[in-house]
Amino acid sequence: MHKLIYILLLAIISISCSKGDKPSGNSSQRNGYARHAKGFDIDLTDSLIKIWVNNPFEPTAKGLVYTLYPDSIRSIDPNSIQIPVKRVVCMSSTHVGFIGALGADSAIVGISGTKYVNNPKLWERVVNGQIAEVGYDQTLNYELITRLKPDVVFVYGVSSESLSFIDKLKELGLKVVMVSDYLETSPLGRAEWIRFFGFFLGKQLQADSIFSDVELNYTNLSRSVQQVDTKPKVFLNLPFRDIWYFPGVDNYLVKLINDAGGSYVFPELAGSQSHPVSTEVAYKVGLSCDVWLNPATANRLSDITNSDNRFSKFKAFCNARVYNNNKRMGQGGGNDFWESGVVHPEQILSDLIKIFHPEIMPADSLYFYRRLE
């Protein structure tokens, strides 16, 4: 989980379902169940649910297949998963966000990086010892995870190290499910993974309802700024070891900026991954930016100038239009932007519209963001 947070920090970075044929040949072939997500798809039959997840380690392969069956029937397939799952281990805070949004918090028995939990109910269970810290990558506590007897371990993979611990979990006989929501470039695509979790937790209808509301609100908000006369130039982040990292134009956050009526300062950066930019180049661009978002862990303007006093010359700094996404921090330091914000991009979009276009929506009631002083 820690690595996911680090990557995300640098990167800043109507209900319908139809049955289809089983995907073959390429993981990009889909049944059409997912409306925005590209990382998973679902095939429903009378008694079974087949879920396909794109394999981040083999993007051109068929993908990973999970067969779910209700506890009212029996399956002879040792690789199938009985639903609803009642005990789960989460390797990412985003998994916690999806499960919490479905009101299934009690199913979580272990988390990688418990100190990053923001959900108050889950944090209380962490403090009371009801949710175990299972470790991370090389420090993963396999013995503890086995003792927790999870029905499913929800994992993600960003490196060869991830593949190693995933294989180890499987060797121990645990049901491991890949969640590649972090690869989605569309905010609605990522939010739609709540439908994925809904099937595992027996909350399919609730997940569909939540996502449909998110989809409708997001669409309406984005339409409200389509005809704005001016789009503020939006700058991001703070340098890390003298290198500034900016996401490509297909990145999740850049999509939010565009949908909120902003103009990203590096439209020439391709793809969704982070690009290293020298401090000198970033500084020249930053001088004329209208809005500055997500300056690392800064809580006040002085935190920025303490890192480099030159940044006080940025237009956004001079006009007090610097905003950070750390308004909702948990007792242990978990940022709700990366927990419930993944489930509710419409709330992030609302914040950004208020920041970019206060003439349309006053910026006096931000949810995830706050203006630095």
C-alpha positions in Angstrom: 0.0 0.0 0.0 2.8 2.4 0.8 4.2 2.1 -2.7 0.7 2.8 -4.2 0.4 6.0 -2.1 3.9 7.0 -3.3 3.1 6.4 -6.9 -0.2 8.3 -6.6 1.6 11.2 -4.9 4.0 11.4 -7.8 1.3 11.0 -10.4 -0.7 13.9 -9.3 -0.7 11.4 -10.8 -29.0 3.9 -15.6 -28.1 0.4 -14.4 -27.6 -2.1 -17.2 -25.8 -5.4 -17.7 -25.6 -7.6 -20.7 -24.3 -11.1 -21.1 -21.5 -11.7 -23.6 -19.1 -14.3 -24.9 -16.1 -15.1 -22.9 -13.2 -12.8 -23.8 -10.4 -14.4 -25.8 -7.0 -13.5 -27.2 -6.7 -10.0 -25.7 -7.7 -8.6 -22.3 -9.2 -5.5 -23.9 -12.1 -7.5 -25.2 -15.1 -7.0 -22.9 -18.6 -8.3 -22.3 -20.0 -4.8 -21.9 -21.0 -5.0 -18.2 -18.6 -2.3 -17.1 -19.7 1.1 -18.5 -16.5 3.0 -17.8 -13.9 0.7 -16.3 -11.4 -1.0 -18.6 -9.7 -3.2 -16.0 -12.5 -5.7 -15.3 -15.6 -7.1 -16.9 -18.3 -9.5 -15.7 -20.3 -12.4 -17.2 -23.5 -13.4 -15.4 -25.2 -16.8 -15.7 -28.1 -18.2 -13.7 -25.8 -19.7 -11.0 -22.3 -18.4 -11.5 -20.5 -15.1 -11.9 -17.3 -14.9 -13.9 -15.1 -11.8 -13.4 -12.3 -11.0 -15.7 -9.5 -8.7 -14.5 -6.7 -7.4 -16.7 -3.4 -8.7 -15.6 -1.0 -5.7 -14.9 2.0 -8.1 -15.3 0.8 -9.4 -18.7 -1.2 -6.6 -20.4 -1.6 -8.5 -23.7 -2.8 -11.8 -22.0 -6.3 -12.9 -21.6 -6.4 -11.7 -18.0 -7.3 -13.3 -14.7 -10.6 -15.1 -14.3 -12.5 -15.5 -11.0 -15.6 -17.7 -10.7 -18.0 -16.7 -7.9 -20.8 -18.9 -6.7 -23.5 -18.3 -4.0 -23.4 -20.2 -0.8 -26.7 -21.8 -1.7 -24.9 -24.1 -4.2 -21.7 -26.1 -4.0 -18.8 -25.9 -6.4 -16.3 -28.6 -7.1 -13.8 -26.0 -8.6 -11.1 -25.4 -6.0 -10.3 -22.1 -7.6 -13.8 -20.7 -7.3 -14.9 -18.3 -4.5 -18.0 -18.7 -2.5 -19.9 -15.4 -2.0 -20.6 -13.3 -0.1 -17.1 -13.3 1.3 -17.2 -12.7 5.1 -13.5 -12.2 5.9 -11.1 -10.2 3.7 -7.6 -8.8 3.8 -7.0 -5.6 1.9 -3.6 -4.6 0.6 -4.5 -1.1 -0.4 -6.5 1.8 1.2 -8.6 2.1 -2.0 -9.9 -1.4 -1.3 -10.9 -0.1 2.2 -12.7 2.8 0.5 -14.8 0.6 -1.7 -15.7 -1.9 1.0 -16.5 0.9 3.5 -18.8 2.6 1.0 -20.8 -0.7 0.8 -21.2 -0.8 4.5 -19.2 -4.0 4.7 -16.5 -2.8 7.1 -17.0 -5.8 9.4 -15.6 -8.1 6.7 -12.2 -6.6 6.9 -9.9 -8.5 9.2 -6.5 -7.4 7.9 -5.0 -4.4 6.2 -1.5 -3.6 4.8 -0.7 -0.2 6.3 -3.4 0.1 9.0 -2.0 3.5 10.1 -3.3 4.9 6.8 -6.9 4.0 7.5 -9.2 7.0 7.5 -12.6 5.4 8.0 -13.4 6.2 11.7 -15.2 2.8 12.2 -12.3 0.9 10.8 -9.8 3.0 12.7 -11.5 2.1 15.9 -11.3 -1.5 15.1 -7.6 -1.1 14.3 -7.0 0.5 17.6 -8.9 -2.2 19.4 -6.9 -4.9 17.7 -9.8 -6.2 15.7 -8.0 -5.5 12.4 -4.5 -6.8 12.0 -1.5 -5.1 10.3 -0.4 -7.7 7.8 2.8 -5.9 6.6 3.9 -4.9 3.1 5.9 -6.6 0.4 9.1 -8.0 2.0 7.7 -7.6 5.5 4.4 -9.3 4.7 3.4 -11.5 7.6 2.3 -14.7 5.9 1.7 -16.6 9.1 -0.6 -13.9 10.4 -2.5 -13.7 7.2 -3.0 -17.5 7.2 -4.2 -17.3 10.8 -6.8 -14.7 9.9 -8.4 -17.3 7.5 -9.6 -14.8 4.9 -12.0 -15.8 2.3 -10.2 -13.5 -0.1 -7.0 -11.4 -0.1 -7.5 -8.4 -2.3 -4.1 -7.4 -3.8 -2.6 -5.0 -6.4 0.6 -5.3 -8.3 3.0 -2.6 -9.4 6.3 -4.5 -9.5 8.0 -7.9 -9.7 8.2 -7.9 -5.9 4.4 -7.7 -5.9 4.2 -10.8 -8.1 6.5 -12.6 -5.7 4.3 -12.1 -2.6 1.1 -12.8 -4.6 2.6 -16.2 -5.7 3.5 -16.9 -2.1 0.0 -16.2 -0.9 -1.4 -18.6 -3.5 1.1 -21.3 -2.4 -0.4 -21.0 1.1 -3.8 -21.9 -0.3 -5.3 -18.4 0.0 -7.8 -17.1 -2.5 -6.0 -14.0 -4.0 -7.9 -11.5 -6.2 -6.2 -8.8 -8.2 -7.7 -5.4 -8.0 -6.2 -3.1 -10.8 -8.4 -0.1 -10.2 -5.2 2.1 -10.0 -4.6 1.5 -13.7 -7.9 3.2 -14.7 -7.3 6.7 -16.2 -11.0 7.7 -16.1 -12.3 8.9 -12.7 -15.6 7.1 -13.4 -13.8 4.1 -14.6 -12.0 3.8 -11.3 -15.1 4.5 -9.2 -16.9 1.7 -11.1 -14.8 -0.8 -9.3 -17.3 -0.6 -6.5 -19.5 -2.8 -8.7 -16.6 -5.3 -8.7 -16.5 -5.4 -4.9 -20.2 -5.5 -4.8 -20.3 -9.0 -6.3 -17.7 -10.4 -3.8 -19.6 -8.9 -0.9 -23.1 -9.9 -1.9 -24.0 -6.2 -2.4 -24.4 -6.0 -6.2 -27.6 -3.9 -6.2 -26.3 -1.5 -3.6 -23.0 -1.1 -5.6 -24.9 -0.5 -8.8 -27.1 2.2 -7.1 -24.1 4.0 -5.6 -22.2 4.0 -8.8 -25.2 5.2 -10.8 -25.6 8.2 -8.5 -21.8 8.9 -8.7 -22.0 8.7 -12.5 -25.0 11.0 -12.8 -23.6 13.6 -10.4 -20.2 13.6 -12.1 -21.7 14.0 -15.5 -23.9 16.8 -14.5 -21.1 18.6 -12.8 -18.7 18.3 -15.8 -21.4 19.6 -18.1 -21.9 22.7 -15.9 -18.4 24.0 -16.9 -18.3 23.0 -20.5 -19.0 26.5 -21.7 -16.8 28.5 -19.4 -15.0 31.5 -21.0 -11.7 31.0 -19.2 -9.8 28.0 -17.9 -7.3 28.6 -15.2 -3.8 27.2 -15.7 -3.3 24.4 -13.1 0.1 23.5 -11.7 0.8 20.4 -9.5 2.9 18.9 -6.7 6.3 19.8 -5.2 9.7 18.5 -6.3 11.1 15.3 -4.9 14.9 15.3 -4.6 15.2 18.2 -7.0 13.0 16.5 -9.6 9.4 17.5 -10.2 7.1 14.7 -11.3 4.1 15.6 -13.5 1.5 13.2 -14.8 0.7 12.7 -18.4 -2.5 14.0 -20.0 -4.2 10.7 -19.7 -3.7 10.6 -15.9 -6.6 10.3 -13.5 -6.0 13.7 -11.9 -5.5 15.5 -15.2 -8.9 14.1 -16.4 -10.4 15.6 -13.3 -8.8 18.9 -13.9 -10.1 19.0 -17.5 -13.6 17.9 -16.5 -13.6 20.7 -13.9 -12.8 23.4 -16.5 -9.1 23.7 -15.8 -6.2 23.8 -18.2 -3.3 21.5 -17.3 0.1 23.3 -17.6 1.9 20.3 -19.3 -0.4 19.2 -22.1 2.5 17.8 -24.0 3.2 15.0 -21.5 1.8 11.8 -23.0 0.2 8.8 -21.3 -0.9 8.4 -17.7 2.4 7.8 -16.0 4.5 10.4 -14.2 7.2 12.3 -16.1 10.3 13.7 -14.5 10.8 17.5 -15.1 13.7 19.5 -13.9 13.0 22.1 -11.2 14.2 24.8 -13.6 11.7 23.9 -16.2 8.9 23.5 -13.7 9.8 26.8 -12.1 9.4 28.7 -15.4 6.0 27.1 -16.0 4.9 27.6 -12.4 5.5 31.4 -12.5 2.4 32.0 -14.5 0.1 29.3 -13.1 -3.3 30.4 -11.8 -4.0 27.5 -9.4 -1.6 25.2 -7.6 -2.8 21.8 -6.4 -1.4 19.1 -4.2 1.9 20.5 -3.0 3.0 17.3 -1.3 2.4 17.3 2.4 2.3 21.1 2.8 -0.2 22.4 5.4 0.6 26.1 5.0 2.2 28.4 2.5 5.3 28.6 4.7 5.9 24.9 4.2 6.3 25.5 0.5 8.7 28.5 0.9 10.7 26.5 3.5 11.5 24.0 0.7 12.4 26.7 -1.8 11.7 30.4 -1.3 11.6 30.9 -5.1 8.2 29.3 -5.2 6.7 32.3 -3.4 7.0 34.1 -6.8 4.4 31.7 -8.4 1.3 33.6 -9.4 -0.9 31.1 -7.6 1.1 31.6 -4.5 0.9 35.4 -4.7 -2.8 35.2 -5.2 -3.4 32.7 -2.4 -4.8 30.0 -4.8 -2.8 27.1 -3.5 -4.9 24.1 -2.4 -4.0 20.8 -1.0 -6.1 17.6 -0.9 -5.3 16.9 2.8 -8.4 18.4 4.5 -9.7 15.0 5.6 -6.8 13.3 7.5 -7.4 10.4 9.8 -6.0 10.0 13.3 -3.2 7.8 12.1 -2.4 10.0 9.1 -4.6 8.4 6.5 -5.8 10.7 3.7 -9.5 10.2 2.8 -8.7 11.6 -0.7 -7.2 8.2 -1.4 -9.9 6.2 0.4 -13.4 7.5 -0.2 -12.3 10.0 -2.8 -11.6 7.0 -5.2 -15.2 6.0 -4.7 -16.6 9.5 -5.1 -14.8 11.4 -7.8 -17.8 13.6 -8.2 -17.0 15.1 -4.8 -13.4 15.7 -5.9 -14.8 17.3 -9.1 -17.1 19.5 -7.1 -14.1 20.7 -5.1 -12.1 21.5 -8.2 -14.9 23.4 -9.9 -15.3 25.5 -6.8 -11.5 26.2 -6.8 -11.3 26.9 -10.6 -14.6 28.7 -11.0 -15.9 30.2 -7.8 -18.2 32.3 -10.0 -20.2 29.1 -10.7 -19.7 27.4 -7.3 -18.5 29.2 -4.2 -15.3 27.7 -2.8 -16.4 28.1 0.9 -17.4 24.4 1.4 -14.6 22.3 0.1 -14.7 18.6 1.1 -11.3 17.1 0.3 -9.3 20.3 -0.5 -8.4 23.3 1.6 -6.8 26.6 0.7 -3.3 27.0 2.3 -2.7 30.2 4.2 
